[in-house]
Amino acid sequence: MRDVNSRSGARPTEAGHASTSGSGTGGSEPGSVHVIVHSDRTRIVLSGEVDADLGPDLAEATADAESTGLPIEVDAQHVTFMDSSGIAFLARLATRVTDRVRIIHAPETVLFLLEVTRIGELLDVVPEGQEDAAPVTAPDHGLPTIGPGGRQSPVGPDDVA
């Protein structure tokens, strides 16, 4: 069994933290993802450019966060750029875990992407200053949830009374 706080290829930064960095390009800030496991939730902290270079790290962060069985929140405060890799990561998280994924500290550029792609409908986008509000516990996005708890499908046409 692998310890979610010491991922392969990651370098510890603080107790309970692990980070990996994407390669990035030019003078831009390379992306990074950190998985922090608390007693009551798992926080994924994104920073820099969340793009295809960070794809493998995002997939590993998804698996690590999902394996904890705890509610997940994504802190996007330090994201400077996000492409479809970041959106796919958020959509994957939203459909693989049983609790709704919370997005906290999202900058305007991330909020815009969540709105135009409608991925924000699958997540709890927490307004600034309300990070301590109680999370919603059941997904209501109407999609099957695939994760450690198995597949939960919406009611089929034959199941309706």
N, C-alpha and C positions, 0 to 999 in steps of 0.2 A: 504494500500500500504506500502511496506517495504522500508526503506531507505537503498540503496545499500552500504552506508558507515558504517552502524551499523548492521552487520549481527548477527543473533542469534548465541550465543556461541562464538562470537568473542570479542576480547578485543581491544579497540582503542589504537593505538600507536602514531599517529600524526593526525592532522586535515586531513580528507579525506582518512585515512588509516583504515583498519581493518585486523586483522590477526587471523589465527587459526593454531594450530600445530598438526601434526600427532604424534603418539606415539613413532615411531622409535624403534630401538632395540639396545641393548648393548651399546658400547661406541660411536656408530656412531651418527652423527648429525641428529636429527629428522627433518623431512620436515616441511615446512610451506608455506602458500600461503597468499599473501596480495593483495587486490583489491584496486587500487587507481584510483579515477575518476577525470580526468582533464576536462577542458572546451571543449577540442577538441578530446579527446581520453580516453580510459580506459586502464590502465596498470595493468597486473597481474604479480606480482613479486613472483617467485619461489625460494626457497632456501633449502639447505640440501638434504635429501633423498626424492625424489619424487617417492613413491612406493604405494602399496596397502593400507598402513596405512593412507595415505593422500587422498584416493579415495573420501570419502564423502565431504571433504573440496574442492577438485577439482571440483566436481559436483556443489557444491554451488557457487563456484567462477565463473563457466561457466554461471550459471543462472543469477548471479548478473551482470556480465560483459555484457552479452547479453541484459539484460533489460535496459541498459543505451542507447542502440541504437547508440553508438559511435564506431568508429574504435577501434580495440583491438590490443594491443601489449603485448607480453610476455617477461619479462626480466628474463633470465635464468642464469645470471652471477654467482650466488652463489649456483647453483645446484651441488651437489657432487656425486649424483647417480640418475639414472632414469631407471625404469623398464617399462613394458608394460602399467601400469596404467598411467604414464606420457605421453606415446605415444598416448594412447587412448584419453586422455584429449585433446591433441593438435589436433588430428583428429576430435574429436567432435566439438571443437571450429571452426575449418576450414570449416566444413560443415553446421554449424548452423548460421553463420553470413554472412551478405551481402558483407562486405569489407574483403579483404584478411587480415588474421592475420599476424602480424609482430613478428618475433622472434629476440630479440636483446641481445647482450652480451652472446651469447651461448658458453659455454666451448667446447673444442674438443670432450669430451665424448658425449655431447648432439648432436653436429654436426654429429658425426659418426652414432648415432642412427637414426637421421633424414634421413641420406643418405641410410643406409642399409634397413630401413623400407619403404623408398620412401615417407614418410609423409612430408618430406621437399618440395616435389613437390606441396603440397597443401597450403604451407605457403610462406611468404616472409621472407627468412632468411637474415637478414641485416648484411653485413660484418662489422667488428669492425671499428669504426671511422665514419661510415655513418648513424648513428642513426637518424640524423636530415634530411635525404633525404626524399623527398615526397613519401608517401606510394602509392602503386598501389591500386585503388579503386574497381575494379571489379574482382571477383574470376574467374580464367580461368582454374580451375582444372577439368571441365567437369562433376562434380557431382552436383546433385540437392542441392540447398541451402535451409535449413529448419530453419526458425527463425521467429521473430516477423513480418517480412514483408511477410510471407507466403512462399510457395514452388515455387522455380524457377527451371523449368526443362529444360534440354538441348533440342534442336530441335529434334523432333521425325522423323522417316523415312517417315511418311505421310506428314510432313510439309515441306519437301525439295522440291524445285521447279524443 
